[in-house]
Amino acid sequence: MDRRNTGISRRRVLMAAGASIALTPMAQPTAAVTITRATSAGPEDPAQRADLAEQALVQRHVRTVWGQPQVRLGALVWPSSLLDESFVKWCYWWQAHLVDCAVDAAYRARTPERIARVGAIARGIRARNITGWTNRYYDDMAWLVLALERADRLLGVRFGDAVGDLTAELIDGWNPEVGAVPWRSGDKYYNTPAIGPTGLAMARLGELPRARQLADFLHTRLRDTGTGLILDGVHEPGGRVERTVLTYNQGVAIGLETELAVRTRESEHRERAATLVAAAENGLTHTGVIAPAGGDDSGLFMGILARFLAEAALALGDRTAAKIVHTSARAAWEHRAEVDGLPLFGVDWGRPVTVPAHSEVFPQLMHSSAASSANFSRDLSVQLSGWMLLEADYQLSAAGY
């Protein structure tokens, strides 16, 4: 099925922006919400849990874009205001992960509604991006390539020249002297968040020499020899390394090595993937649960690691990877809160989302430090991570892990 882009005119974008400015006084969420403790263990079936996570996010976050019913995006926060739902502010890479999660759900249980949602969100990205599919951030574009490639391969849903346009931009960004792509166009910071998904995209699209080179870059230049974990990035020229350790970075490195192990059948990549999984278990889990990262962009980091741990388990038979996903999924589910019977996940899967004494939580309080201490976040990214985790848990359970 070929879902070609209809686009949106610049005039319409300017009109929407003007309308949004007029809505600034209405920037507070439109209603209070009632958060309750989970009243029961809920369903034991991983498919049902994934389904409830999907329902929760779609109902709370997914909205039409500028009045076009077949064009949708995820509001960045919930409860959301009219200004939030105007999409003057948006985040390309969060939406790419929203497409990927929608693909997961449609692959788990294909329905016309789910297939249509994959297309609507992808069209929303194209519409809101205004100038085309591409932007200047290589990590953003790589994530969208991965989501759209999966939509094609698993569902038969295609988006014209989107993957080709994005892939061409990634290849154009390659610096042969460094042997990698930078974080963004014109930048001199070569970081794992861009290199990992770009390498994975190259592998899935048959560009194996480039994928190998990016995997080698991560292994030789950004692997901490003490912990075995992948560091954040390196500044060139000069070679100054940023030594931040993130769950995101382990996830994309595991995903890239797993993909290369499958496609090349080279034992080196299988061994690297297994070593990375063990390092992540040792350094980035607490009592077997993936360590928390935070809100905003960091809200996606845990889910990214869970996704690629599941892929390592499914493709390479890595039982440690499967165990981390299952343990994290059980913890996230057990510690959830509920709104109208649907799950609300915390930033930290290892502790409960605290419900206030008065369960009706007014939106004005959602930005306070109390929200952080209660393990509560309004961010789409955090709920995407929870949904991604439960889809990964389902995939492993369905495969017998």
PALODO-39954 format. One record per residue (C-alpha): residue number from 1; x, y, z. Coordinates in nm, 3 decimals. Layout:
BEGIN
SITE     k         x         y         z
SITE   NUM         X         Y         Z
...
***
This chain:
BEGIN
SITE     k         x         y         z
SITE     1     0.000     0.000     0.000
SITE     2     0.151     0.331    -0.107
SITE     3     0.064     0.621     0.122
SITE     4     0.191     0.924    -0.062
SITE     5     0.220     1.267     0.095
SITE     6    -0.038     1.536     0.036
SITE     7     0.156     1.806     0.221
SITE     8     0.030     2.131     0.369
SITE     9     0.080     2.477     0.227
SITE    10     0.298     2.737     0.398
SITE    11    -0.006     2.966     0.407
SITE    12    -0.196     2.712     0.613
SITE    13     0.102     2.669     0.848
SITE    14     0.117     3.045     0.906
SITE    15    -0.257     3.057     0.969
SITE    16    -0.228     2.775     1.222
SITE    17     0.063     2.947     1.394
SITE    18    -0.132     3.273     1.413
SITE    19    -0.428     3.095     1.562
SITE    20    -0.201     2.931     1.815
SITE    21    -0.058     3.264     1.926
SITE    22    -0.411     3.380     1.983
SITE    23    -0.461     3.078     2.208
SITE    24    -0.167     3.161     2.433
SITE    25    -0.391     3.270     2.723
SITE    26    -0.545     2.923     2.699
SITE    27    -0.216     2.740     2.744
SITE    28    -0.323     2.555     3.056
SITE    29    -0.458     2.201     3.022
SITE    30    -0.828     2.203     2.952
SITE    31    -0.942     1.983     3.243
SITE    32    -0.837     1.831     3.569
SITE    33    -0.773     1.458     3.573
SITE    34    -0.825     1.191     3.832
SITE    35    -0.530     0.963     3.898
SITE    36    -0.591     0.651     4.106
SITE    37    -0.389     0.360     4.229
SITE    38    -0.416     0.051     4.015
SITE    39    -0.720    -0.123     4.162
SITE    40    -0.609    -0.473     4.065
SITE    41    -0.324    -0.665     3.910
SITE    42    -0.503    -0.631     3.580
SITE    43    -0.465    -0.879     3.295
SITE    44    -0.177    -1.124     3.308
SITE    45    -0.166    -1.163     2.930
SITE    46     0.119    -0.950     2.785
SITE    47    -0.089    -0.881     2.473
SITE    48    -0.370    -0.733     2.682
SITE    49    -0.127    -0.521     2.880
SITE    50     0.028    -0.388     2.560
SITE    51    -0.320    -0.318     2.427
SITE    52    -0.409    -0.113     2.737
SITE    53    -0.084     0.084     2.711
SITE    54    -0.167     0.156     2.347
SITE    55    -0.522     0.267     2.431
SITE    56    -0.397     0.495     2.707
SITE    57    -0.147     0.677     2.492
SITE    58    -0.371     0.707     2.187
SITE    59    -0.663     0.844     2.390
SITE    60    -0.453     1.092     2.585
SITE    61    -0.201     1.212     2.330
SITE    62    -0.290     1.143     1.965
SITE    63    -0.467     1.438     1.803
SITE    64    -0.553     1.560     1.455
SITE    65    -0.318     1.813     1.298
SITE    66    -0.472     2.143     1.190
SITE    67    -0.817     1.996     1.140
SITE    68    -0.714     1.722     0.898
SITE    69    -0.871     1.395     1.019
SITE    70    -0.620     1.164     0.846
SITE    71    -0.317     1.358     0.972
SITE    72    -0.222     1.304     1.336
SITE    73     0.058     1.361     1.589
SITE    74     0.113     1.301     1.957
SITE    75     0.070     1.600     2.189
SITE    76     0.394     1.635     2.382
SITE    77     0.224     1.647     2.722
SITE    78    -0.093     1.527     2.889
SITE    79    -0.319     1.678     3.007
SITE    80    -0.277     1.898     2.701
SITE    81    -0.394     2.249     2.627
SITE    82    -0.536     2.387     2.305
SITE    83    -0.191     2.536     2.244
SITE    84    -0.026     2.196     2.290
SITE    85    -0.271     2.047     2.041
SITE    86    -0.193     2.315     1.782
SITE    87     0.154     2.157     1.739
SITE    88     0.335     2.489     1.721
SITE    89     0.579     2.306     1.947
SITE    90     0.662     1.953     1.845
SITE    91     0.943     1.695     1.854
SITE    92     1.029     1.507     1.536
SITE    93     1.204     1.212     1.697
SITE    94     0.932     1.150     1.957
SITE    95     0.684     1.127     1.671
SITE    96     0.910     0.882     1.488
SITE    97     0.894     0.657     1.795
SITE    98     0.518     0.703     1.804
SITE    99     0.507     0.563     1.449
SITE   100     0.729     0.273     1.558
SITE   101     0.502     0.190     1.853
SITE   102     0.198     0.212     1.625
SITE   103     0.373    -0.039     1.396
SITE   104     0.432    -0.267     1.696
SITE   105     0.062    -0.260     1.782
SITE   106    -0.053    -0.320     1.424
SITE   107     0.188    -0.612     1.393
SITE   108     0.064    -0.757     1.723
SITE   109    -0.301    -0.737     1.616
SITE   110    -0.363    -0.602     1.268
SITE   111    -0.682    -0.396     1.229
SITE   112    -0.782    -0.131     0.975
SITE   113    -0.779     0.128     1.253
SITE   114    -0.422     0.049     1.352
SITE   115    -0.299     0.048     0.993
SITE   116    -0.468     0.384     0.936
SITE   117    -0.304     0.523     1.252
SITE   118     0.045     0.434     1.129
SITE   119    -0.024     0.626     0.809
SITE   120    -0.186     0.922     0.983
SITE   121     0.105     0.977     1.223
SITE   122     0.363     0.948     0.946
SITE   123     0.166     1.202     0.743
SITE   124     0.156     1.421     1.052
SITE   125     0.536     1.423     1.067
SITE   126     0.559     1.514     0.700
SITE   127     0.298     1.788     0.736
SITE   128     0.438     1.946     1.051
SITE   129     0.795     1.930     0.922
SITE   130     0.667     2.157     0.641
SITE   131     0.967     2.138     0.404
SITE   132     0.974     1.762     0.346
SITE   133     1.072     1.450     0.534
SITE   134     1.424     1.562     0.622
SITE   135     1.572     1.800     0.877
SITE   136     1.925     1.878     0.997
SITE   137     1.943     1.620     1.279
SITE   138     2.077     1.283     1.175
SITE   139     1.942     1.102     1.480
SITE   140     1.589     1.230     1.404
SITE   141     1.604     1.115     1.044
SITE   142     1.753     0.776     1.129
SITE   143     1.471     0.703     1.373
SITE   144     1.211     0.786     1.112
SITE   145     1.386     0.565     0.854
SITE   146     1.371     0.278     1.101
SITE   147     1.002     0.330     1.175
SITE   148     0.901     0.365     0.809
SITE   149     1.113     0.068     0.701
SITE   150     0.939    -0.147     0.962
SITE   151     0.599    -0.018     0.848
SITE   152     0.684    -0.134     0.496
SITE   153     0.845    -0.466     0.590
SITE   154     0.596    -0.576     0.857
SITE   155     0.272    -0.415     0.740
SITE   156     0.314    -0.334     0.372
SITE   157     0.254     0.036     0.443
SITE   158     0.473     0.259     0.225
SITE   159     0.526     0.632     0.207
SITE   160     0.646     0.711    -0.142
SITE   161     1.004     0.840    -0.151
SITE   162     1.028     0.901     0.223
SITE   163     1.281     0.629     0.308
SITE   164     1.487     0.710    -0.001
SITE   165     1.496     1.082     0.074
SITE   166     1.591     1.026     0.437
SITE   167     1.856     0.766     0.353
SITE   168     2.014     0.994     0.095
SITE   169     2.040     1.267     0.358
SITE   170     2.207     1.029     0.605
SITE   171     2.461     0.922     0.343
SITE   172     2.526     1.284     0.244
SITE   173     2.604     1.358     0.609
SITE   174     2.877     1.096     0.624
SITE   175     3.225     1.231     0.705
SITE   176     3.473     0.989     0.549
SITE   177     3.765     1.135     0.744
SITE   178     3.594     1.054     1.074
SITE   179     3.409     0.747     0.951
SITE   180     3.071     0.847     1.095
SITE   181     2.783     1.091     1.083
SITE   182     2.766     1.381     1.329
SITE   183     2.477     1.465     1.556
SITE   184     2.347     1.723     1.307
SITE   185     2.440     1.890     0.981
SITE   186     2.745     2.113     1.018
SITE   187     2.825     1.985     1.368
SITE   188     3.153     1.833     1.482
SITE   189     3.012     1.618     1.759
SITE   190     2.992     1.251     1.661
SITE   191     2.759     1.090     1.909
SITE   192     2.609     0.750     1.973
SITE   193     2.248     0.879     1.956
SITE   194     2.305     0.957     1.586
SITE   195     2.562     0.692     1.494
SITE   196     2.368     0.398     1.643
SITE   197     2.032     0.441     1.467
SITE   198     2.205     0.550     1.146
SITE   199     2.412     0.232     1.149
SITE   200     2.100     0.025     1.215
SITE   201     1.920     0.196     0.928
SITE   202     2.216     0.130     0.698
SITE   203     2.217    -0.238     0.794
SITE   204     1.846    -0.282     0.734
SITE   205     1.869    -0.108     0.397
SITE   206     2.159    -0.323     0.278
SITE   207     2.441    -0.072     0.327
SITE   208     2.644    -0.323     0.528
SITE   209     2.992    -0.168     0.482
SITE   210     2.869     0.161     0.628
SITE   211     2.685    -0.021     0.906
SITE   212     3.000    -0.216     0.995
SITE   213     3.206     0.102     0.998
SITE   214     2.964     0.271     1.238
SITE   215     2.956    -0.034     1.465
SITE   216     3.336    -0.036     1.469
SITE   217     3.340     0.335     1.552
SITE   218     3.124     0.276     1.859
SITE   219     3.324    -0.029     1.964
SITE   220     3.673     0.116     1.920
SITE   221     3.622     0.484     2.000
SITE   222     3.329     0.508     2.240
SITE   223     3.335     0.188     2.445
SITE   224     3.446     0.229     2.804
SITE   225     3.692    -0.054     2.859
SITE   226     3.622    -0.064     3.232
SITE   227     3.245    -0.108     3.222
SITE   228     3.197    -0.224     2.863
SITE   229     2.931     0.045     2.819
SITE   230     2.909     0.283     2.523
SITE   231     2.984     0.650     2.594
SITE   232     2.795     0.943     2.449
SITE   233     3.021     1.085     2.180
SITE   234     3.344     1.244     2.063
SITE   235     3.429     1.594     1.944
SITE   236     3.633     1.616     1.624
SITE   237     3.891     1.734     1.558
SITE   238     4.066     1.680     1.888
SITE   239     3.907     1.356     2.003
SITE   240     3.759     1.484     2.330
SITE   241     3.516     1.219     2.452
SITE   242     3.192     1.293     2.639
SITE   243     3.175     1.016     2.895
SITE   244     2.805     1.029     2.978
SITE   245     2.650     0.680     2.995
SITE   246     2.288     0.652     2.878
SITE   247     2.047     0.361     2.843
SITE   248     1.964     0.496     2.495
SITE   249     2.322     0.448     2.380
SITE   250     2.341     0.088     2.497
SITE   251     2.013     0.016     2.322
SITE   252     2.119     0.141     1.980
SITE   253     2.460    -0.027     2.004
SITE   254     2.296    -0.359     2.095
SITE   255     2.050    -0.314     1.810
SITE   256     2.324    -0.242     1.557
SITE   257     2.543    -0.536     1.662
SITE   258     2.239    -0.767     1.665
SITE   259     2.140    -0.662     1.313
SITE   260     2.493    -0.715     1.185
SITE   261     2.519    -1.052     1.356
SITE   262     2.206    -1.167     1.174
SITE   263     2.295    -1.021     0.836
SITE   264     2.666    -1.103     0.823
SITE   265     2.666    -1.420     1.037
SITE   266     2.996    -1.299     1.179
SITE   267     3.059    -1.419     1.533
SITE   268     3.230    -1.092     1.625
SITE   269     2.901    -0.903     1.615
SITE   270     2.716    -1.170     1.812
SITE   271     2.987    -1.156     2.079
SITE   272     2.976    -0.777     2.091
SITE   273     2.599    -0.779     2.132
SITE   274     2.617    -1.032     2.417
SITE   275     2.891    -0.832     2.588
SITE   276     2.686    -0.514     2.565
SITE   277     2.378    -0.687     2.707
SITE   278     2.582    -0.812     3.002
SITE   279     2.732    -0.467     3.056
SITE   280     2.387    -0.309     3.052
SITE   281     2.262    -0.562     3.306
SITE   282     2.558    -0.493     3.533
SITE   283     2.563    -0.116     3.501
SITE   284     2.217     0.003     3.404
SITE   285     1.964    -0.210     3.591
SITE   286     1.844    -0.190     3.950
SITE   287     1.717    -0.522     4.087
SITE   288     1.684    -0.635     3.728
SITE   289     1.483    -0.332     3.614
SITE   290     1.616    -0.087     3.354
SITE   291     1.745     0.221     3.534
SITE   292     1.538     0.541     3.511
SITE   293     1.655     0.831     3.299
SITE   294     1.407     1.118     3.346
SITE   295     1.145     1.311     3.155
SITE   296     1.159     1.516     2.836
SITE   297     1.391     1.350     2.577
SITE   298     1.528     1.118     2.846
SITE   299     1.184     0.966     2.886
SITE   300     1.242     0.758     2.572
SITE   301     1.581     0.621     2.674
SITE   302     1.452     0.325     2.877
SITE   303     1.210     0.216     2.608
SITE   304     1.483     0.226     2.343
SITE   305     1.699    -0.007     2.549
SITE   306     1.402    -0.241     2.604
SITE   307     1.323    -0.251     2.232
SITE   308     1.671    -0.359     2.132
SITE   309     1.715    -0.599     2.422
SITE   310     1.406    -0.775     2.290
SITE   311     1.556    -0.784     1.942
SITE   312     1.878    -0.937     2.080
SITE   313     1.673    -1.203     2.256
SITE   314     1.458    -1.281     1.953
SITE   315     1.737    -1.280     1.695
SITE   316     2.028    -1.418     1.896
SITE   317     1.859    -1.614     2.173
SITE   318     2.004    -1.388     2.445
SITE   319     1.825    -1.499     2.763
SITE   320     1.977    -1.220     2.973
SITE   321     1.825    -0.963     2.740
SITE   322     1.484    -1.131     2.763
SITE   323     1.505    -1.145     3.144
SITE   324     1.572    -0.770     3.169
SITE   325     1.272    -0.691     2.949
SITE   326     1.037    -0.921     3.138
SITE   327     1.153    -0.795     3.480
SITE   328     1.119    -0.432     3.370
SITE   329     0.774    -0.493     3.221
SITE   330     0.646    -0.657     3.538
SITE   331     0.779    -0.369     3.747
SITE   332     0.638    -0.097     3.521
SITE   333     0.298    -0.266     3.523
SITE   334     0.290    -0.329     3.897
SITE   335     0.394     0.028     3.975
SITE   336     0.157     0.200     3.732
SITE   337    -0.119     0.438     3.829
SITE   338    -0.448     0.449     3.641
SITE   339    -0.665     0.713     3.481
SITE   340    -1.009     0.592     3.377
SITE   341    -0.888     0.234     3.408
SITE   342    -0.592     0.280     3.173
SITE   343    -0.226     0.269     3.278
SITE   344    -0.009     0.571     3.352
SITE   345     0.360     0.483     3.377
SITE   346     0.621     0.652     3.590
SITE   347     0.961     0.787     3.496
SITE   348     1.109     0.515     3.718
SITE   349     0.966     0.171     3.647
SITE   350     1.111     0.042     3.973
SITE   351     0.888     0.246     4.207
SITE   352     0.518     0.327     4.223
SITE   353     0.355     0.630     4.072
SITE   354     0.240     0.798     4.393
SITE   355    -0.124     0.897     4.402
SITE   356    -0.199     1.212     4.606
SITE   357    -0.433     1.196     4.905
SITE   358    -0.685     1.384     4.690
SITE   359    -0.681     1.182     4.372
SITE   360    -0.811     1.469     4.160
SITE   361    -0.490     1.631     4.039
SITE   362    -0.533     1.975     3.891
SITE   363    -0.323     2.052     3.584
SITE   364    -0.156     2.355     3.742
SITE   365     0.025     2.120     3.980
SITE   366     0.164     1.897     3.710
SITE   367     0.472     2.112     3.652
SITE   368     0.574     2.120     4.018
SITE   369     0.862     1.938     4.184
SITE   370     0.597     1.729     4.358
SITE   371     0.527     1.562     4.023
SITE   372     0.889     1.446     4.005
SITE   373     0.893     1.309     4.359
SITE   374     0.566     1.129     4.287
SITE   375     0.729     0.957     3.986
SITE   376     0.480     1.133     3.760
SITE   377     0.546     1.288     3.420
SITE   378     0.317     1.458     3.170
SITE   379     0.557     1.379     2.886
SITE   380     0.463     1.176     2.581
SITE   381     0.817     1.037     2.584
SITE   382     0.769     0.865     2.921
SITE   383     0.442     0.698     2.818
SITE   384     0.594     0.594     2.484
SITE   385     0.869     0.416     2.677
SITE   386     0.612     0.227     2.881
SITE   387     0.416     0.127     2.573
SITE   388     0.737     0.026     2.390
SITE   389     0.838    -0.188     2.687
SITE   390     0.507    -0.374     2.700
SITE   391     0.512    -0.438     2.325
SITE   392     0.864    -0.581     2.364
SITE   393     0.745    -0.797     2.654
SITE   394     0.460    -0.927     2.439
SITE   395     0.690    -1.006     2.145
SITE   396     0.919    -1.212     2.369
SITE   397     0.630    -1.394     2.535
SITE   398     0.471    -1.474     2.199
SITE   399     0.802    -1.621     2.084
SITE   400     0.832    -1.841     2.391
SITE   401     1.090    -1.642     2.589
***
